[in-house]
Amino acid sequence: MTEIVVYRDGKIYCWEIVDFDGFKEKIDRGWGKISLPEGARVSMMCGNLDFIVDQVNGRVEEQEFVKEVEDEIRKFICFYWLQLSVDRLSS
């Protein structure tokens, strides 16, 4: 398991810095899994943890997750342009 970081400029950190298209490609290629099938073996680098998945209860599918990331990027962009407009009006 890992976290991703979405930056204000739309870049995404997911083991490396990528743009949104690069992020979608990673998800499409199976780099990031949002849900796991019953019985899947999971290995985690931190603490050399290794386990078998049981009773999976996923909240969201991969494409829904990609859409959530896209929505966050749009919020950042809208806020950035709004801030620029306010700054220009103030000067």
NORNOR-V673201 format. One record per pair of residues at least 24 apart in sequence whose C-alpha atoms are under 10 Angstrom apart, sorted by the first residue. I is the first residue (numbers start at 1). GAP is how many residues later the second one is. D is the distance in whole Angstrom. If there is no record, write none. Layout:
{{I & GAP & D} {I & GAP & D}}
//
This chain:
{{1 & 31 & 9} {1 & 32 & 9} {1 & 33 & 10} {1 & 41 & 9} {1 & 42 & 9} {1 & 43 & 7} {1 & 44 & 9} {1 & 45 & 9} {2 & 30 & 9} {2 & 42 & 9} {4 & 65 & 10} {5 & 64 & 10} {6 & 63 & 8} {6 & 64 & 9} {6 & 66 & 8} {6 & 67 & 7} {6 & 70 & 9} {7 & 65 & 9} {7 & 66 & 8} {7 & 69 & 8} {8 & 64 & 9} {8 & 65 & 7} {8 & 66 & 9} {8 & 67 & 9} {8 & 68 & 5} {8 & 69 & 7} {8 & 70 & 10} {8 & 71 & 9} {8 & 72 & 8} {9 & 64 & 8} {9 & 65 & 10} {9 & 67 & 7} {9 & 68 & 7} {9 & 71 & 9} {10 & 59 & 10} {10 & 60 & 9} {10 & 62 & 9} {10 & 63 & 5} {10 & 64 & 8} {10 & 65 & 10} {10 & 66 & 8} {10 & 67 & 8} {11 & 62 & 8} {12 & 57 & 9} {12 & 61 & 9} {20 & 46 & 9} {20 & 49 & 9} {20 & 50 & 7} {20 & 53 & 9} {23 & 43 & 8} {23 & 46 & 9} {24 & 38 & 10} {24 & 39 & 9} {24 & 42 & 7} {24 & 43 & 10} {24 & 45 & 10} {24 & 46 & 10} {27 & 35 & 7} {27 & 36 & 8} {27 & 38 & 9} {27 & 39 & 8} {28 & 34 & 8} {28 & 35 & 9} {28 & 38 & 10} {30 & 32 & 9} {32 & 30 & 8} {33 & 28 & 9} {33 & 29 & 7} {33 & 32 & 10} {34 & 24 & 7} {34 & 25 & 8} {34 & 26 & 7} {34 & 27 & 6} {34 & 28 & 6} {34 & 29 & 9} {34 & 30 & 10} {34 & 31 & 8} {35 & 24 & 8} {35 & 25 & 8} {35 & 26 & 7} {35 & 27 & 8}}
//
